[in-house]
Structure formats: C-alpha cells, structure tokens
Amino acid sequence: MQKVDAPRDVIRETVIVSLQKQSGEEARKKRRLYELAGLPYDPKEEIQIMVLLSLMVEPYVNNIAGLTTDEEFVDQLKGVLRTSFGSQIRKEFAKEEEEMSPEDRQQMSQQVSRGVTAMVDSLLTYSLPADYQKKGDRYWKYVFELAGEKGIAPKDVFVSDELYKEVIRHIYTREEHQANIEKTGSFYDPDTLFEIILKPMIESLAEDKEEAAEVFNELKEEMRSSQEFQGKMKAMKNAFSQVATEEIKRIYG
C-alpha cells in the first residue's frame, strides 16, 4: 500500500533530497566528533556516506510508493550494506588479492561475503528500533503533510533546517531521539563493537563454535591490550557524548 498520496517522481526527488540532508548531517557530526576527540579526520568518509545513501534511494522510493513490503525493504537495505561493506573490505586487501590464484581469490570472496552478511544481520538486529516500521510510516506521511501546510514541495522540507528539526520533534520525543543517538554511540564501546561486529563475522567463518570462541577471545584480548586502540575508543566515546548533547539541544532546545 502506498504510504503517501504523491506521484513516484515527487516521492523520488523527496527521498533524494532527504538523503542528501542526512548525508550532510552525518558529515557535520563526524567532523565535530573527530575535532573533539583530537583525531585527524579523513574527508573520504563523507564520500563513503554519500555513496552508501545514494544506493538507498530506490529501496526507499519503492517502499514509500507501496511497491515493496517493509520486510522486503529491510532485505534491500541489507543488500546495500553488504555491497558497501564488502567493497570496502576488498579494497583493503586489493594488493593481496592480486597475488592470489583464481581459486584462492574465489575462496576469499566467499569468506568476505559470509562475514559481511553475518555482520550486517547483527548490526541491523541491534540497531533497528522495534517500532521502526511505524516510525518510518509516520515520518514520510508527516513530511508530505507539513509540505502541504507550508505550501511547499515535500523535498523543500529538507532544505529548511527548521522544518527538518520539526519533523524530528514530531516523530521522536526527546527521550526517544536521545536513546537512538546513544545506541549509535555504543559502537565506541569496545565490548559492543566486539559482540555486534566482530563476533558474528568470526562465527560465520570458523569451522565450529569452539574455534570461533578461541579466535574471538584471542582478538578481543589483543584489542583490549592495545593502548592505541583503547585510547582512540575512549576519546571517541567521550567526544560522542558531547556531540550527542549538542545535537539534542540543537533540535529540542
């Protein structure tokens, strides 16, 4: 069932501008995060965010237009994330891959695919709120309702920072938005990173549970004993807490 009463081309341009807005917001918060943490910021991260969000346009459009169910939409998002993360991992091992035999290259590709699939499944299970479908429906409906009230095109809701913040306030209470932000920030906690990202990948690649547990514990201990890793995570976690406070104040006052 179509979620908003609008032509597909209007839905599409609204989704594009909304994702551009989201990309800009994420980049702004990332720059602030690294600034507060005292760490160098790589602008390439902004390009990665833009590319990832651009791949989400059609899944969003199709879902809002009623061409896919919410379950199909989530499956498509998983596919986008698998493609994006898999591509990044393969780039990291590009030189090693050039020296591999075709058989080894194929085996590595299969391992990356399994590991990324497990990681994405775990990531979305952890990250998506229980009421994400309900909130998502309300979000897009309100964007179009607000545009109608203001006499503007739906896409222009995302051009105005004040209207964008109004949408956020309408869909999420201060406490709900705070909880969503804190969940994102929990990835700067090493234990969350280990359990949600590292562990599923290792379990998908190991021969059995015993081997998976052994490898996981070894890597976990190695990362815990790394002063550089722990120092960076602590700095990022503290900085994120300040960014979160600033963000809540910016939106809710």
C-alpha positions as CSV (number, residue, x, y, z in Angstrom):
1,M,0.0,0.0,0.0
2,Q,1.3,3.4,-1.0
3,K,2.4,5.4,2.1
4,V,1.9,8.9,0.8
5,D,-0.5,10.3,-1.8
6,A,2.0,11.5,-4.4
7,P,3.4,10.6,-7.8
8,R,6.5,8.4,-7.9
9,D,8.7,11.2,-9.3
10,V,7.8,13.5,-6.4
11,I,8.5,10.7,-3.9
12,R,11.8,10.1,-5.6
13,E,13.0,13.7,-5.5
14,T,11.9,14.0,-1.9
15,V,13.9,10.9,-0.9
16,I,17.0,12.1,-2.8
17,V,16.9,15.5,-1.0
18,S,16.2,13.9,2.4
19,L,19.2,11.5,2.0
20,Q,21.4,14.4,0.9
21,K,20.3,16.2,4.1
22,Q,21.1,13.1,6.1
23,S,24.5,12.8,4.5
24,G,25.3,16.4,5.3
25,E,24.1,16.0,8.9
26,E,26.2,12.9,9.4
27,A,29.3,14.6,7.9
28,R,28.8,17.6,10.1
29,K,28.6,15.4,13.2
30,K,31.6,13.3,12.2
31,R,33.8,16.4,11.7
32,R,32.7,17.7,15.1
33,L,33.3,14.2,16.7
34,Y,36.9,14.0,15.4
35,E,37.6,17.6,16.3
36,L,36.5,17.0,19.9
37,A,38.4,13.7,20.1
38,G,41.6,15.4,18.8
39,L,41.9,12.9,16.0
40,P,42.6,13.5,12.2
41,Y,39.5,13.5,10.1
42,D,39.5,11.9,6.6
43,P,37.1,13.7,4.2
44,K,36.8,10.4,2.3
45,E,34.4,9.3,5.0
46,E,31.9,11.9,3.6
47,I,32.2,10.4,0.2
48,Q,31.5,6.9,1.6
49,I,28.4,8.2,3.4
50,M,27.1,9.8,0.2
51,V,27.7,6.7,-1.9
52,L,26.0,4.5,0.7
53,L,23.0,6.7,1.0
54,S,22.7,7.1,-2.8
55,L,22.3,3.3,-3.0
56,M,19.3,3.5,-0.7
57,V,17.3,5.8,-2.9
58,E,15.4,3.2,-4.9
59,P,14.6,0.9,-1.9
60,Y,13.1,3.9,-0.1
61,V,11.2,5.1,-3.1
62,N,9.8,1.6,-3.8
63,N,8.7,1.1,-0.2
64,I,7.1,4.5,0.1
65,A,5.3,4.0,-3.2
66,G,3.9,0.7,-1.9
67,L,5.8,-1.5,-4.3
68,T,7.6,-3.4,-1.6
69,T,6.7,-4.6,1.9
70,D,8.6,-3.4,5.0
71,E,10.3,-6.8,5.2
72,E,11.4,-6.5,1.6
73,F,12.6,-3.0,2.2
74,V,14.9,-4.2,5.1
75,D,16.2,-7.0,2.9
76,Q,17.1,-4.5,0.3
77,L,18.8,-2.3,2.8
78,K,20.8,-5.3,4.0
79,G,21.9,-5.9,0.4
80,V,23.0,-2.2,0.1
81,L,25.0,-2.5,3.3
82,R,26.6,-5.8,2.3
83,T,27.6,-4.4,-1.1
84,S,29.1,-1.3,0.6
85,F,31.0,-3.0,3.4
86,G,32.1,-5.8,1.1
87,S,33.6,-3.3,-1.3
88,Q,35.5,-1.5,1.4
89,I,36.9,-4.8,2.8
90,R,38.0,-5.9,-0.7
91,K,39.8,-2.6,-1.3
92,E,41.8,-3.1,1.9
93,F,43.0,-6.5,0.6
94,A,43.3,-5.5,-3.1
95,K,47.1,-5.9,-3.3
96,E,47.0,-9.3,-1.6
97,E,44.2,-10.4,-3.9
98,E,46.2,-9.6,-7.0
99,E,48.8,-12.2,-5.9
100,M,46.2,-14.9,-5.3
101,S,45.3,-17.8,-7.5
102,P,41.8,-17.7,-9.0
103,E,40.8,-20.5,-6.5
104,D,42.1,-18.5,-3.5
105,R,40.5,-15.3,-4.8
106,Q,37.2,-17.1,-5.1
107,Q,37.5,-18.5,-1.6
108,M,38.4,-15.1,-0.2
109,S,35.4,-13.6,-1.9
110,Q,33.1,-16.2,-0.4
111,Q,34.6,-15.6,3.1
112,V,34.1,-11.8,2.8
113,S,30.5,-12.4,1.6
114,R,29.8,-14.7,4.6
115,G,31.4,-12.4,7.1
116,V,29.8,-9.2,5.9
117,T,26.3,-10.9,5.7
118,A,26.7,-12.0,9.3
119,M,27.9,-8.6,10.4
120,V,25.1,-6.7,8.6
121,D,22.4,-9.0,10.0
122,S,23.8,-8.5,13.5
123,L,24.1,-4.7,13.0
124,L,20.5,-4.2,11.9
125,T,19.1,-6.5,14.5
126,Y,20.9,-4.4,17.1
127,S,20.3,-1.0,15.6
128,L,16.7,-1.0,14.3
129,P,14.2,0.0,17.0
130,A,11.2,-2.3,17.5
131,D,8.8,0.3,16.1
132,Y,11.0,1.3,13.1
133,Q,8.2,0.5,10.6
134,K,5.6,2.6,12.5
135,K,8.0,5.5,12.9
136,G,9.1,5.3,9.3
137,D,5.5,5.5,8.0
138,R,4.7,8.4,10.3
139,Y,8.0,10.2,9.2
140,W,7.2,10.2,5.5
141,K,3.5,11.0,6.0
142,Y,4.3,14.0,8.2
143,V,6.9,15.3,5.7
144,F,4.2,15.4,3.0
145,E,1.6,16.8,5.4
146,L,4.0,19.5,6.6
147,A,4.8,20.4,3.0
148,G,1.1,20.8,2.3
149,E,0.6,23.0,5.3
150,K,3.5,25.3,4.3
151,G,2.6,25.3,0.6
152,I,6.0,24.0,-0.5
153,A,7.3,20.9,-2.3
154,P,7.9,17.9,0.0
155,K,11.6,18.0,-0.9
156,D,11.9,21.6,0.4
157,V,11.1,20.3,3.9
158,F,14.7,19.1,4.0
159,V,16.1,22.3,2.5
160,S,14.9,24.2,5.7
161,D,16.8,23.2,8.8
162,E,14.0,24.4,11.0
163,L,11.4,22.2,9.2
164,Y,13.7,19.3,9.3
165,K,14.0,19.7,13.0
166,E,10.3,20.0,13.3
167,V,9.9,16.6,11.6
168,I,12.3,15.0,14.0
169,R,10.5,16.5,17.0
170,H,7.1,15.4,15.6
171,I,8.2,11.7,15.2
172,Y,10.5,11.3,18.2
173,T,10.3,12.6,21.7
174,R,13.5,14.0,23.2
175,E,13.9,10.7,25.2
176,E,13.4,8.5,22.1
177,H,15.9,10.6,20.0
178,Q,18.4,10.5,22.9
179,A,18.1,6.7,23.0
180,N,18.6,6.4,19.3
181,I,21.7,8.6,19.4
182,E,23.1,6.7,22.4
183,K,22.7,3.4,20.6
184,T,24.8,4.8,17.7
185,G,27.4,5.9,20.3
186,S,27.5,2.5,21.9
187,F,29.7,1.4,19.0
188,Y,32.5,3.4,20.5
189,D,32.3,1.0,23.5
190,P,34.8,-1.9,22.7
191,D,32.5,-4.6,24.1
192,T,29.6,-3.6,21.8
193,L,32.0,-3.5,18.9
194,F,33.3,-7.0,19.7
195,E,29.8,-8.5,20.2
196,I,27.9,-6.9,17.4
197,I,30.5,-6.6,14.7
198,L,33.5,-8.8,15.3
199,K,31.9,-11.9,16.9
200,P,29.2,-12.6,14.1
201,M,31.9,-12.3,11.4
202,I,34.2,-14.7,13.2
203,E,31.4,-17.2,13.9
204,S,30.4,-17.2,10.2
205,L,34.0,-18.1,9.1
206,A,35.1,-20.6,11.8
207,E,34.8,-24.3,11.3
208,D,32.9,-24.8,14.6
209,K,31.8,-22.9,17.7
210,E,35.0,-23.9,19.7
211,E,37.3,-22.5,17.0
212,A,35.1,-19.3,16.8
213,A,35.3,-18.8,20.5
214,E,39.0,-19.3,20.5
215,V,39.7,-16.8,17.7
216,F,37.2,-14.3,19.1
217,N,38.8,-14.3,22.6
218,E,42.3,-14.0,21.1
219,L,41.3,-11.0,19.0
220,K,39.3,-9.5,21.8
221,E,42.3,-9.8,24.2
222,E,44.7,-8.4,21.6
223,M,42.5,-5.3,21.0
224,R,41.9,-4.8,24.7
225,S,45.6,-4.8,25.4
226,S,46.2,-2.2,22.6
227,Q,46.8,1.1,24.3
228,E,46.4,2.9,20.9
229,F,43.0,1.2,20.2
230,Q,41.7,1.7,23.7
231,G,42.9,5.3,23.8
232,K,41.2,6.1,20.5
233,M,37.9,4.4,21.5
234,K,37.9,6.3,24.8
235,A,38.5,9.6,23.1
236,M,35.8,8.9,20.5
237,K,33.3,7.8,23.2
238,N,33.8,10.9,25.3
239,A,33.6,13.2,22.2
240,F,30.4,11.4,21.0
241,S,28.8,12.1,24.4
242,Q,29.4,15.8,23.9
243,V,28.2,15.7,20.2
244,A,25.0,13.9,21.4
245,T,24.3,16.6,24.0
246,E,24.8,19.3,21.4
247,E,22.6,17.6,18.9
248,I,19.7,17.1,21.4
249,K,19.9,20.8,22.4
250,R,20.0,21.9,18.8
251,I,16.8,20.0,17.9
252,Y,14.8,20.2,21.1
253,G,16.2,23.3,22.8
